[in-house]
C-alpha cells in the first residue's frame, strides 16, 4: 500500500482510539472491532490510523522538531525574555501549566493508546496467526539441532509496524520525562486511565524485548514495495539500537524522597545495552541493503520533491500527506515573507524559516564538508522576492524546505507541506554502531563507521585527508568526541543533538560553552569584557580570528544546475567566502569584479528580480555585519545572548554577572574564569508532568517543578 495516498481512508479507524486527555478513551464495541479486524483491507486502514497519530502536529508533525527541540550548540532559538516563563521548553523554562507540555504529553499517549488498541485487537482477531517453521540442522559432528524460523505474513508485519510506532512514542516520553506511566495494553482492556509510573529502565527493557521479537516476523525493506514510507525490519532493528543507547546512557535522575534534587546517572549494566545496540546495527550493516551513495543534499532535496529512495540513506521516513500534514518545508529552510504582489517565489508560498542553528554552528565544520554548505543558510527572501542576507543570533537550517521542491504548492500555501521526514537513516545506524563499538573497546570498527560517513561528506572535496582524519586516534574519549562531532554535523534539525549529549553526560558542559560564546560576543560589543580566551582554550579554536567581520554577496541568476540552489528557478544570493575573512570587494565596482572573472555566475540587479521600477537597476554589493556591536553596545549585552538558555545559565545586561541554575531554587553567580566544567550542575532538561496528569494520576512531581 502507498500510505501517503490512502492515509485518509485510515483516518476513520482513528475513531476507535480518539481521546482528548491522558488515556481517556471510550472502548470500541465488539461489533466495531470485529468489523475492522475482519479483513486485510480494514486492518490496513486501522494501521493507517496509528500512522496518523505519528503525523499530528502536537507530536512528530511539528512539536518534536520545533516547539520542544531543546537548545544546544546546534539547534537553537533565541529568546530575549529576562523573566521566567511557563511555556518555553527550548530554553529549559516551563511549568506544569505550559501548553507545550500538556499537548506533547497528550499526543504521545494518544499514540500509545492507538497502537495498544490496534495490537491487542489484531492479535486477538481470528485472522491473525504467528507461526514458525521447524527444521533440523546437522553439524559437522552429526549433532542435530532444531531451528525455529519465524514465518512472516501481512499481519505479523503490521503488528511489527504498530509496535515500532508505540516504541517511538515511548522513546520521546522517556527522553522528555524519564520515568513515566507505562502500559502495553489498551484502556479498553485494563480499565486503568492512569497507569502507574514505571522506572525508565524497566520500560526500556520491555520495549526492546517487544521489538526484538516483533522484528523477526517482519519483512525486510527489500521486500516492501512502498519502502521507505513503510516501517521495515531494518527500521525496527535501528529503533532497538536507539532505545538501547538511550537506556545505557546517562539521564537525569532523582531520589525517591527528594522532589527538588536531581543528578545524572547511568545504569550499572550499561554495557549490556551498548552490546544490544552494537548487535542490531551490525545486522543492518552486514545485510548490505543500505548505503550512502546519494549525496548528502540529495537525501533531503529528494524528500522535498516527494521522491522516496530505497536502498540508500533513508531506512524509514514518516510519510506525510501533501497539503495535509507535516510542517518540515515550512519551518526549516529560508524565510519567505508573504506578499500581496507577485514575486519570484510566489508559486511556492510562505515559509517561516524559524527552525535554526546557532550562529556559531557553521564554524565548527571543516573546509570541504558538503554538509556545512548545504545545511547552513545565511539568507532569506524578502517580501519583494529579493534574496537577503540574514546574520543574527541564529542561522537558517536548510535541510528541508518547500522552496527546494520541483513542484510549487501555490502562493497561498504555508504549512502542511507533506515533505517526508527521514526518521531512521543509515548514517545514524553507522554512528550508533561506532558509539557502541567504541564503548565496547572495538575502536577499529568505530573508525570504519566514521570513514563511511565522512566519505560522503568529503566525496567531492579537495580535503580528502578529512575522510581518514580519525584513523590515528588512540584515546577512547577522543574517539567518542569524534563520533559525537560527526553526529553533530549530520543531524542538525533532527532533534538528536541534545539527546546525544545527555546520554554521554556532556550536555551541561556544551550548554555552558555555547552560552559563553554568545555572551563573549555581546560583551565585546558592549566594550567592557572579553571571554574569547576562555572559549578558545575550551574549544581548541580561535574564535576571535575565525569569526569574520563582514560577509559580501551579489544577486545572481540561478544557474539551473543545482550548484547554488536546488530549485532551478529562484534567484540566488552568491556569498563570497562566508566562512572566512574575505577581502572587502566593495572597493571594486561589481562590473569590474565580474570583468576580472571573479564571479562565476551571471549578476542581477534588484530590478531584474522584482521587475519594479522603484528598485535600483545598478549592480550593487549587499553586505552584512557578522558578530558585530549589534550583539552588545554601550547599553549592555543584548538579551538574546543572555536569556536563550534561561533555565540553566543566564547573564546580566550590564553587570557582567553570570548565573548558573544548580537546582530549582538554587541560582548561583559564577566566575567563568574560575570554573571546573566537571562540576557543572546538571541541565534540568526533563519536562514537568502536566497538570492534568498530576490531577488524574496522583503522581509525584520531581526535579523541583
C-alpha positions as CSV (number, residue, x, y, z in Angstrom):
1,X,0.0,0.0,0.0
2,X,1.1,3.6,-0.6
3,X,0.5,5.0,2.9
4,X,0.6,8.6,1.8
5,X,-2.1,8.1,-0.9
6,X,-4.5,6.1,1.2
7,X,-3.9,7.7,4.6
8,X,-7.3,9.5,4.5
9,X,-9.1,6.1,4.4
10,X,-7.3,5.2,7.6
11,X,-8.5,8.3,9.5
12,X,-11.8,6.6,10.1
13,X,-10.1,4.0,12.1
14,X,-8.9,6.7,14.5
15,X,-12.4,6.8,16.0
16,X,-11.5,3.6,17.7
17,X,-8.9,5.3,19.8
18,X,-9.7,9.0,19.8
19,X,-9.0,10.7,23.0
20,X,-8.9,14.2,24.4
21,X,-7.0,13.5,27.6
22,X,-4.4,11.2,29.1
23,X,-5.5,7.7,28.2
24,X,-9.2,8.8,28.4
25,X,-10.9,6.7,25.7
26,X,-14.2,5.2,25.0
27,X,-13.8,1.5,24.4
28,X,-15.0,0.4,21.0
29,X,-17.8,-2.1,20.8
30,X,-17.1,-5.8,19.9
31,X,-19.1,-5.3,16.7
32,X,-16.9,-2.4,15.7
33,X,-13.7,-4.3,16.5
34,X,-14.9,-7.4,14.6
35,X,-15.8,-5.3,11.6
36,X,-12.4,-3.5,11.5
37,X,-10.3,-6.5,12.2
38,X,-12.0,-8.9,9.9
39,X,-10.2,-8.3,6.6
40,X,-6.9,-7.3,5.2
41,X,-8.2,-4.0,3.8
42,X,-9.8,-2.9,7.0
43,X,-6.8,-3.8,9.1
44,X,-4.6,-1.8,6.8
45,X,-7.0,1.2,7.3
46,X,-6.8,0.7,11.1
47,X,-3.0,0.6,10.9
48,X,-3.0,3.9,9.0
49,X,-4.9,5.3,12.0
50,X,-1.8,4.6,14.0
51,X,0.5,6.2,11.4
52,X,-1.8,9.2,11.6
53,X,-1.0,9.6,15.3
54,X,2.6,9.9,14.4
55,X,1.9,12.7,12.0
56,X,-0.1,15.0,14.1
57,X,1.4,18.4,14.7
58,X,1.5,18.0,18.5
59,X,3.9,15.1,18.0
60,X,6.1,14.3,15.1
61,X,4.3,16.5,12.6
62,X,5.7,19.7,14.2
63,X,6.2,19.9,18.0
64,X,9.1,17.4,18.4
65,X,11.2,19.2,15.8
66,X,10.1,22.7,16.5
67,X,8.3,23.6,19.8
68,X,10.2,21.2,22.1
69,X,13.5,20.8,20.2
70,X,15.7,21.9,23.1
71,X,18.5,24.4,22.6
72,X,22.1,23.1,22.2
73,X,25.2,24.0,20.4
74,X,23.4,23.0,17.1
75,X,19.7,23.6,17.3
76,X,18.8,27.0,18.7
77,X,16.1,29.5,19.1
78,X,17.0,32.9,20.5
79,X,14.9,34.3,23.4
80,X,15.1,37.8,24.8
81,X,12.7,37.5,27.8
82,X,14.6,38.3,31.0
83,X,11.8,36.7,33.2
84,X,10.8,33.2,33.9
85,X,8.1,31.9,31.6
86,X,5.8,28.9,31.7
87,X,5.9,27.6,28.1
88,X,9.4,27.8,26.6
89,X,10.9,24.3,26.9
90,X,13.6,25.1,24.4
91,X,15.4,27.3,27.0
92,X,14.6,24.9,29.9
93,X,11.9,27.3,31.2
94,X,8.5,25.6,31.5
95,X,5.9,24.7,34.2
96,X,3.2,22.1,34.6
97,X,0.7,24.5,33.2
98,X,2.6,25.1,29.9
99,X,0.6,24.1,26.9
100,X,3.7,22.7,25.1
101,X,4.0,20.2,27.9
102,X,0.3,19.1,28.0
103,X,0.0,18.9,24.2
104,X,3.1,16.8,23.7
105,X,2.2,14.5,26.6
106,X,-1.4,14.0,25.4
107,X,-0.3,13.5,21.8
108,X,2.3,10.9,22.7
109,X,-0.1,8.9,25.0
110,X,-2.8,9.2,22.4
111,X,-0.4,7.5,20.0
112,X,0.5,4.8,22.6
113,X,-3.2,4.1,23.2
114,X,-3.9,3.9,19.4
115,X,-1.0,1.4,19.0
116,X,-2.1,-0.6,22.0
117,X,-5.6,-0.8,20.7
118,X,-4.5,-1.9,17.3
119,X,-2.0,-4.5,18.6
120,X,-4.4,-6.0,21.1
121,X,-7.4,-6.3,18.7
122,X,-5.4,-7.7,15.8
123,X,-3.5,-10.2,17.9
124,X,-6.9,-11.4,19.3
125,X,-8.7,-11.5,16.0
126,X,-9.4,-14.7,14.1
127,X,-7.4,-13.6,11.0
128,X,-4.2,-13.3,13.0
129,X,-1.6,-16.1,13.3
130,X,2.0,-16.2,14.2
131,X,3.9,-19.4,13.2
132,X,7.4,-20.7,12.9
133,X,8.9,-23.4,10.7
134,X,10.9,-26.0,12.5
135,X,13.8,-27.5,10.7
136,X,16.7,-29.8,11.7
137,X,20.3,-28.7,11.3
138,X,23.1,-31.2,11.5
139,X,26.6,-30.0,12.4
140,X,29.9,-31.5,11.3
141,X,29.9,-34.0,14.2
142,X,26.4,-35.3,13.3
143,X,24.6,-33.5,16.1
144,X,21.1,-32.5,15.3
145,X,19.6,-29.1,16.4
146,X,16.0,-28.0,15.9
147,X,15.9,-24.5,14.4
148,X,12.8,-22.3,14.5
149,X,12.3,-19.8,11.7
150,X,9.6,-17.2,12.0
151,X,7.0,-17.2,9.2
152,X,6.3,-13.6,8.1
153,X,2.8,-12.7,6.9
154,X,1.0,-9.4,6.3
155,X,-0.5,-9.4,9.8
156,X,2.8,-10.1,11.7
157,X,4.3,-7.3,9.6
158,X,1.6,-4.9,10.6
159,X,1.9,-5.8,14.3
160,X,5.6,-5.0,14.0
161,X,4.9,-1.6,12.4
162,X,2.5,-0.8,15.3
163,X,5.0,-1.9,17.9
164,X,7.6,0.3,16.3
165,X,5.4,3.3,16.4
166,X,4.5,2.6,20.0
167,X,8.2,2.4,20.8
168,X,8.6,5.8,19.1
169,X,6.0,7.4,21.3
170,X,7.6,5.9,24.5
171,X,11.1,6.9,23.3
172,X,10.1,10.5,23.3
173,X,8.3,10.2,26.7
174,X,11.4,8.7,28.2
175,X,13.5,11.4,26.6
176,X,11.4,14.3,27.9
177,X,10.1,12.9,31.2
178,X,12.3,10.0,32.3
179,X,10.1,7.6,34.4
180,X,6.6,7.7,33.0
181,X,3.3,5.8,33.2
182,X,3.6,2.6,31.2
183,X,1.3,0.1,29.7
184,X,1.3,-2.2,26.7
185,X,-2.4,-2.9,26.9
186,X,-5.3,-0.6,25.8
187,X,-7.5,1.0,28.5
188,X,-10.5,-0.9,27.0
189,X,-8.9,-3.9,28.5
190,X,-7.2,-2.6,31.6
191,X,-9.8,0.0,32.6
192,X,-6.9,2.0,34.0
193,X,-6.9,5.6,32.8
194,X,-3.8,6.5,34.9
195,X,-1.3,3.6,34.9
196,X,1.5,3.7,37.5
197,X,4.8,5.4,36.8
198,X,7.4,2.9,35.9
199,X,11.2,3.1,36.1
200,X,12.7,4.1,32.7
201,X,15.0,1.0,32.7
202,X,12.0,-1.3,33.1
203,X,10.2,0.4,30.3
204,X,13.3,0.3,28.0
205,X,13.8,-3.4,28.7
206,X,10.1,-4.2,27.9
207,X,10.2,-2.1,24.7
208,X,13.5,-3.7,23.5
209,X,12.3,-7.2,24.2
210,X,9.0,-6.4,22.4
211,X,10.7,-5.2,19.3
212,X,13.3,-7.9,19.2
213,X,10.5,-10.5,19.0
214,X,8.4,-8.5,16.6
215,X,11.2,-7.7,14.1
216,X,11.8,-11.3,13.2
217,X,8.2,-11.5,11.9
218,X,8.6,-8.5,9.6
219,X,9.7,-8.0,6.0
220,X,13.0,-6.6,5.0
221,X,12.6,-3.3,3.2
222,X,14.0,-5.1,0.1
223,X,10.6,-6.9,0.0
224,X,8.3,-3.9,0.8
225,X,7.0,-2.2,-2.3
226,X,6.4,1.2,-0.7
227,X,9.6,1.4,1.4
228,X,10.9,3.6,2.8
229,X,7.5,5.1,3.6
230,X,6.5,1.9,5.5
231,X,8.3,0.5,8.6
232,X,10.5,-2.5,7.8
233,X,12.5,-5.0,9.8
234,X,15.6,-2.8,9.4
235,X,13.8,0.2,10.8
236,X,12.9,-1.8,13.9
237,X,16.4,-3.0,14.3
238,X,17.6,0.6,14.3
239,X,14.9,1.5,16.8
240,X,16.1,-1.2,19.1
241,X,19.6,0.2,18.9
242,X,18.3,3.8,19.6
243,X,16.4,2.6,22.6
244,X,19.4,0.6,23.9
245,X,21.8,3.5,23.7
246,X,19.2,5.7,25.5
247,X,18.8,3.1,28.2
248,X,22.6,2.5,28.6
249,X,23.4,6.2,28.6
250,X,23.2,8.8,31.3
251,X,19.9,10.5,32.1
252,X,18.5,13.0,34.7
253,X,17.6,11.1,37.8
254,X,16.2,11.8,41.3
255,X,16.0,10.2,44.7
256,X,12.5,8.9,45.7
257,X,12.4,11.2,48.8
258,X,13.9,14.3,47.2
259,X,11.4,16.1,44.8
260,X,13.8,19.0,44.2
261,X,17.2,17.4,43.7
262,X,18.5,15.8,40.5
263,X,21.7,14.4,39.1
264,X,23.0,12.5,36.0
265,X,23.2,8.7,36.3
266,X,23.7,5.7,34.1
267,X,22.7,2.0,34.9
268,X,25.4,-0.3,36.3
269,X,24.9,-2.7,33.5
270,X,25.1,0.0,30.8
271,X,27.5,-2.1,28.6
272,X,24.7,-4.7,28.2
273,X,22.7,-2.1,26.4
274,X,25.6,-1.0,24.3
275,X,26.0,-4.6,23.2
276,X,22.4,-4.7,22.1
277,X,22.9,-1.5,20.1
278,X,26.0,-3.0,18.5
279,X,24.4,-6.3,17.7
280,X,21.4,-4.7,15.9
281,X,23.2,-2.1,14.0
282,X,25.6,-4.9,12.9
283,X,22.7,-6.7,11.5
284,X,21.7,-3.8,9.3
285,X,25.3,-3.1,8.1
286,X,26.0,-6.8,7.4
287,X,22.8,-7.2,5.4
288,X,24.2,-4.6,2.9
289,X,20.8,-3.3,1.9
290,X,21.7,0.4,2.6
291,X,24.5,2.7,1.6
292,X,25.4,6.4,1.5
293,X,25.6,6.5,-2.3
294,X,23.5,9.6,-2.9
295,X,24.9,12.9,-1.9
296,X,24.1,14.5,1.5
297,X,22.0,17.3,-0.1
298,X,20.1,14.8,-2.4
299,X,18.8,12.9,0.6
300,X,16.8,15.9,1.7
301,X,16.1,17.6,-1.7
302,X,14.6,14.4,-2.9
303,X,12.2,14.3,0.0
304,X,11.3,17.9,-0.7
305,X,10.4,16.9,-4.2
306,X,8.4,13.9,-2.9
307,X,10.9,11.3,-4.2
308,X,11.3,8.3,-1.9
309,X,14.5,6.4,-2.5
310,X,15.1,2.8,-1.5
311,X,18.4,1.2,-0.5
312,X,20.2,4.4,0.3
313,X,20.5,6.6,3.5
314,X,16.8,6.7,4.4
315,X,15.6,3.5,6.1
316,X,12.2,4.8,7.2
317,X,10.7,8.2,6.5
318,X,7.5,9.5,8.1
319,X,5.0,9.6,5.1
320,X,3.3,13.0,5.4
321,X,0.5,13.9,3.0
322,X,0.9,17.0,0.7
323,X,-1.3,19.9,1.9
324,X,-2.4,17.7,4.8
325,X,0.4,17.0,7.3
326,X,4.0,17.8,8.1
327,X,5.4,21.3,8.6
328,X,9.0,20.4,7.6
329,X,9.1,22.5,4.5
330,X,7.6,25.5,6.3
331,X,9.7,25.8,9.4
332,X,13.0,24.8,8.0
333,X,14.9,26.5,5.2
334,X,14.9,30.2,4.5
335,X,12.1,32.5,5.4
336,X,9.8,33.6,2.5
337,X,7.8,36.7,3.6
338,X,4.2,36.8,2.5
339,X,3.5,39.3,-0.2
340,X,0.3,40.6,-1.7
341,X,2.0,41.1,-5.0
342,X,3.7,38.8,-7.5
343,X,7.2,37.9,-6.5
344,X,9.8,35.5,-7.8
345,X,8.8,32.9,-5.3
346,X,5.0,33.4,-5.3
347,X,4.2,29.9,-6.6
348,X,5.9,28.4,-3.6
349,X,4.0,30.3,-0.9
350,X,5.1,31.5,2.5
351,X,7.7,29.8,4.8
352,X,8.6,30.6,8.4
353,X,12.3,29.5,8.5
354,X,12.2,29.6,12.3
355,X,13.9,26.3,12.9
356,X,17.5,27.3,13.0
357,X,21.0,26.5,14.3
358,X,23.3,28.6,16.5
359,X,25.2,31.4,14.8
360,X,28.4,29.5,15.6
361,X,27.5,26.1,14.1
362,X,28.9,26.6,10.6
363,X,32.3,27.5,12.0
364,X,32.7,24.0,13.6
365,X,32.8,22.3,10.2
366,X,36.0,21.5,8.3
367,X,36.6,23.1,4.9
368,X,35.2,21.0,2.1
369,X,32.4,19.4,4.2
370,X,29.3,19.4,1.9
371,X,27.1,19.3,5.0
372,X,28.2,22.7,6.0
373,X,27.5,24.4,2.7
374,X,24.1,22.7,2.3
375,X,22.8,23.0,5.9
376,X,23.9,26.5,7.0
377,X,21.7,29.2,5.5
378,X,22.7,32.9,5.5
379,X,19.9,34.4,3.5
380,X,16.1,34.5,3.0
381,X,13.6,36.1,0.7
382,X,12.1,39.5,1.4
383,X,8.5,40.5,0.7
384,X,9.7,41.8,-2.7
385,X,11.3,38.5,-3.6
386,X,14.9,39.6,-3.1
387,X,17.3,37.1,-1.6
388,X,18.5,39.0,1.5
389,X,21.4,38.4,3.9
390,X,20.4,37.3,7.4
391,X,23.1,37.1,10.0
392,X,21.7,37.4,13.5
393,X,21.6,35.2,16.6
394,X,20.7,32.0,14.6
395,X,21.2,30.7,11.1
396,X,18.6,29.1,8.9
397,X,18.7,25.3,8.7
398,X,18.4,24.5,5.0
399,X,17.9,20.7,5.1
400,X,14.2,20.7,4.3
401,X,12.2,23.4,2.5
402,X,9.3,23.5,0.2
403,X,11.4,26.0,-1.8
404,X,13.6,23.1,-2.7
405,X,10.7,21.3,-4.3
406,X,10.4,20.9,-8.1
407,X,6.7,21.3,-7.8
408,X,5.3,24.5,-6.2
409,X,2.4,24.3,-3.7
410,X,0.8,27.6,-4.6
411,X,1.1,31.2,-3.5
412,X,-1.4,30.8,-0.6
413,X,0.3,27.7,0.9
414,X,2.0,27.8,4.3
415,X,2.5,24.7,6.4
416,X,1.3,21.1,5.9
417,X,3.9,20.7,3.1
418,X,3.7,16.9,3.0
419,X,7.5,16.7,2.9
420,X,8.6,13.5,4.5
421,X,11.0,13.3,7.4
422,X,13.8,10.7,7.5
423,X,13.2,9.3,10.9
424,X,15.7,6.4,10.5
425,X,18.8,7.0,8.4
426,X,21.7,4.7,7.6
427,X,24.1,7.4,8.7
428,X,22.5,7.1,12.2
429,X,22.9,3.3,12.1
430,X,26.6,3.7,11.3
431,X,27.2,6.2,14.0
432,X,25.2,4.3,16.6
433,X,27.4,1.3,15.7
434,X,30.5,3.4,16.1
435,X,29.4,4.7,19.5
436,X,28.6,1.3,20.8
437,X,31.8,-0.3,19.4
438,X,33.9,2.4,20.9
439,X,32.3,1.9,24.3
440,X,32.9,-1.9,24.0
441,X,36.5,-1.4,23.1
442,X,36.5,-2.0,19.4
443,X,38.0,1.2,18.0
444,X,38.7,-0.2,14.6
445,X,35.0,-0.9,13.9
446,X,34.2,2.6,15.2
447,X,36.8,4.2,12.9
448,X,35.5,2.2,9.9
449,X,32.0,3.6,10.5
450,X,33.3,7.1,10.8
451,X,35.2,6.7,7.5
452,X,32.0,5.6,5.8
453,X,30.0,8.6,6.9
454,X,32.9,11.1,6.3
455,X,33.5,9.7,2.8
456,X,30.1,11.0,1.7
457,X,30.6,14.4,3.4
458,X,34.0,14.9,1.7
459,X,33.4,12.9,-1.5
460,X,34.0,15.7,-4.0
461,X,36.3,17.8,-1.8
462,X,39.9,18.6,-2.2
463,X,40.2,17.8,1.6
464,X,40.4,14.1,1.1
465,X,42.5,13.7,4.2
466,X,39.4,14.5,6.2
467,X,37.9,11.1,5.4
468,X,40.6,9.3,7.4
469,X,41.2,12.0,9.9
470,X,40.4,9.8,12.9
471,X,42.3,6.7,11.9
472,X,45.2,7.5,14.2
473,X,43.1,8.4,17.3
474,X,44.1,6.1,20.2
475,X,42.1,7.6,23.1
476,X,38.6,6.2,23.8
477,X,37.4,9.6,25.0
478,X,38.8,11.4,21.9
479,X,37.1,8.8,19.6
480,X,33.8,9.4,21.4
481,X,34.2,13.1,20.9
482,X,34.8,12.5,17.2
483,X,31.7,10.3,16.9
484,X,29.6,12.9,18.6
485,X,31.0,15.6,16.4
486,X,30.1,13.6,13.4
487,X,26.5,13.3,14.7
488,X,26.6,17.0,15.3
489,X,27.3,17.6,11.6
490,X,24.9,15.0,10.3
491,X,21.7,15.6,12.3
492,X,21.0,19.3,12.7
493,X,17.3,19.9,12.9
494,X,16.5,16.2,13.5
495,X,16.1,16.6,17.3
496,X,19.1,14.4,18.1
497,X,21.8,16.7,19.4
498,X,20.6,17.2,23.0
499,X,19.8,13.5,23.3
500,X,23.3,12.6,22.1
501,X,24.8,14.9,24.7
502,X,22.6,13.8,27.5
503,X,23.3,10.1,27.2
504,X,27.0,10.8,27.2
505,X,26.8,13.3,30.1
506,X,28.1,16.2,28.0
507,X,25.0,18.4,27.8
508,X,25.9,20.7,30.7
509,X,29.4,21.4,29.5
510,X,28.2,22.0,25.9
511,X,25.4,24.4,27.0
512,X,27.9,26.3,29.2
513,X,30.4,27.0,26.4
514,X,27.6,27.8,23.9
515,X,26.2,30.4,26.2
516,X,29.7,31.8,26.8
517,X,30.2,32.2,23.1
518,X,27.1,34.3,22.8
519,X,28.0,36.2,26.0
520,X,31.5,36.9,24.9
521,X,30.5,38.4,21.5
522,X,27.9,40.6,23.3
523,X,30.4,41.6,25.9
524,X,32.9,42.6,23.2
525,X,30.2,44.7,21.5
526,X,29.5,46.3,24.8
527,X,33.2,47.1,25.1
528,X,33.8,46.0,28.7
529,X,34.9,42.4,28.7
530,X,36.4,39.6,26.6
531,X,35.9,35.9,27.2
532,X,37.4,34.7,23.9
533,X,40.5,33.3,25.7
534,X,38.4,31.0,27.8
535,X,36.4,29.8,24.8
536,X,39.4,29.3,22.7
537,X,41.1,27.2,25.3
538,X,38.0,25.1,25.9
539,X,37.1,24.5,22.2
540,X,40.6,24.5,20.7
541,X,39.5,27.1,18.2
542,X,40.5,30.8,18.0
543,X,37.0,32.3,17.6
544,X,38.4,35.8,17.8
545,X,40.1,35.2,14.4
546,X,37.8,32.8,12.6
547,X,34.7,35.0,13.0
548,X,34.6,37.4,10.1
549,X,33.6,41.0,10.4
550,X,31.6,41.2,7.2
551,X,30.2,39.0,4.5
552,X,29.6,40.2,1.0
553,X,27.1,39.0,-1.6
554,X,25.7,39.7,-5.1
555,X,22.3,38.9,-6.7
556,X,22.9,36.2,-9.4
557,X,20.9,34.3,-11.8
558,X,20.1,30.8,-10.8
559,X,22.5,28.6,-12.9
560,X,19.9,25.9,-13.1
561,X,22.4,23.1,-12.3
562,X,21.9,22.8,-8.6
563,X,25.3,24.2,-7.8
564,X,24.0,27.1,-5.8
565,X,20.3,26.3,-5.2
566,X,18.4,23.1,-5.6
567,X,15.4,24.9,-7.0
568,X,16.4,25.9,-10.6
569,X,14.1,28.9,-10.9
570,X,14.5,31.3,-7.9
571,X,17.2,34.0,-8.0
572,X,20.2,33.4,-5.7
573,X,22.4,35.4,-3.4
574,X,26.0,34.4,-4.1
575,X,28.0,34.9,-0.9
576,X,31.8,35.5,-1.2
577,X,33.7,33.4,1.3
578,X,31.0,33.2,4.1
579,X,33.3,31.1,6.3
580,X,36.4,33.2,6.5
581,X,37.6,36.8,6.3
582,X,37.1,37.7,2.7
583,X,38.9,40.7,1.3
584,X,36.4,43.6,1.0
585,X,35.3,43.5,-2.6
586,X,33.2,46.7,-2.3
587,X,36.2,48.9,-3.1
588,X,35.9,47.5,-6.7
589,X,32.7,48.1,-8.7
590,X,30.7,45.0,-9.3
591,X,31.2,45.5,-13.1
592,X,35.0,45.4,-12.6
593,X,34.8,42.5,-10.2
594,X,32.9,40.5,-12.9
595,X,35.2,41.6,-15.7
596,X,38.2,40.2,-13.7
597,X,36.4,36.8,-13.8
598,X,35.9,36.8,-10.0
599,X,32.2,36.0,-10.2
600,X,31.4,32.6,-11.8
601,X,27.7,33.5,-12.2
602,X,25.5,36.0,-14.1
603,X,24.9,39.0,-11.8
604,X,21.4,40.5,-11.5
605,X,20.0,43.8,-10.3
606,X,17.2,44.1,-7.8
607,X,15.0,45.3,-10.7
608,X,15.9,42.2,-12.7
609,X,14.4,40.1,-9.9
610,X,11.4,42.1,-8.8
611,X,10.6,43.9,-12.1
612,X,9.8,47.0,-10.1
613,X,10.9,50.4,-11.4
614,X,11.5,51.6,-7.8
615,X,14.3,49.1,-7.3
616,X,17.8,50.2,-8.3
617,X,18.9,49.0,-11.8
618,X,22.6,49.3,-10.9
619,X,24.6,46.2,-9.9
620,X,25.5,46.5,-6.3
621,X,27.1,44.7,-3.4
622,X,25.0,43.6,-0.4
623,X,26.8,43.3,2.9
624,X,26.1,42.2,6.5
625,X,28.0,42.7,9.7
626,X,28.8,39.5,11.5
627,X,29.1,39.2,15.3
628,X,29.3,43.0,15.4
629,X,28.4,45.5,18.1
630,X,24.7,44.8,17.3
631,X,25.0,42.0,19.9
632,X,26.2,44.5,22.5
633,X,26.5,48.2,22.9
634,X,27.0,50.9,25.5
635,X,23.7,49.9,26.9
636,X,24.9,46.4,27.6
637,X,24.7,42.9,26.1
638,X,21.6,42.1,24.1
639,X,19.1,40.0,25.8
640,X,19.2,37.2,23.2
641,X,22.8,36.5,24.3
642,X,21.7,36.4,27.9
643,X,18.4,34.5,28.2
644,X,18.3,31.9,25.4
645,X,19.4,29.2,27.9
646,X,17.5,30.8,30.8
647,X,16.6,27.7,32.8
648,X,20.3,26.6,33.1
649,X,22.5,29.7,32.6
650,X,21.9,33.4,32.2
651,X,23.7,36.7,32.4
652,X,23.3,40.3,33.5
653,X,22.9,43.0,30.9
654,X,25.4,45.5,32.4
655,X,27.0,44.0,35.5
656,X,29.0,41.2,33.9
657,X,27.4,38.6,36.2
658,X,26.7,35.1,35.0
659,X,24.2,32.9,37.0
660,X,24.1,29.1,36.9
661,X,21.0,27.2,38.0
662,X,22.1,24.4,40.4
663,X,18.6,23.5,41.3
664,X,15.1,24.7,41.0
665,X,15.6,27.2,43.9
666,X,19.4,27.4,43.8
667,X,20.8,30.0,41.4
668,X,24.5,31.0,41.9
669,X,26.6,33.7,40.4
670,X,29.8,32.1,39.0
671,X,33.2,33.3,37.8
672,X,33.6,31.9,34.2
673,X,37.4,32.4,34.5
674,X,37.5,30.0,37.5
675,X,35.1,27.2,36.9
676,X,35.6,23.4,36.8
677,X,33.4,22.2,33.9
678,X,33.4,18.7,35.5
679,X,31.5,20.1,38.4
680,X,28.8,21.9,36.5
681,X,25.2,21.2,37.6
682,X,23.0,19.0,35.5
683,X,20.7,20.7,33.0
684,X,17.1,20.3,34.1
685,X,16.1,19.2,30.6
686,X,13.3,16.9,31.6
687,X,9.8,18.4,31.4
688,X,7.4,18.6,34.4
689,X,4.4,16.3,34.4
690,X,1.4,18.3,33.1
691,X,-1.3,19.4,35.5
692,X,-4.0,17.1,34.1
693,X,-1.8,14.0,34.6
694,X,-1.0,15.1,38.2
695,X,-4.6,15.5,38.9
696,X,-5.8,12.3,37.3
697,X,-2.9,10.0,38.3
698,X,-1.9,11.3,41.8
699,X,1.7,11.2,40.6
700,X,4.6,12.9,42.4
701,X,6.3,15.9,40.7
702,X,10.2,15.7,40.8
703,X,13.1,17.9,39.6
704,X,11.9,20.9,41.6
705,X,8.8,21.6,39.5
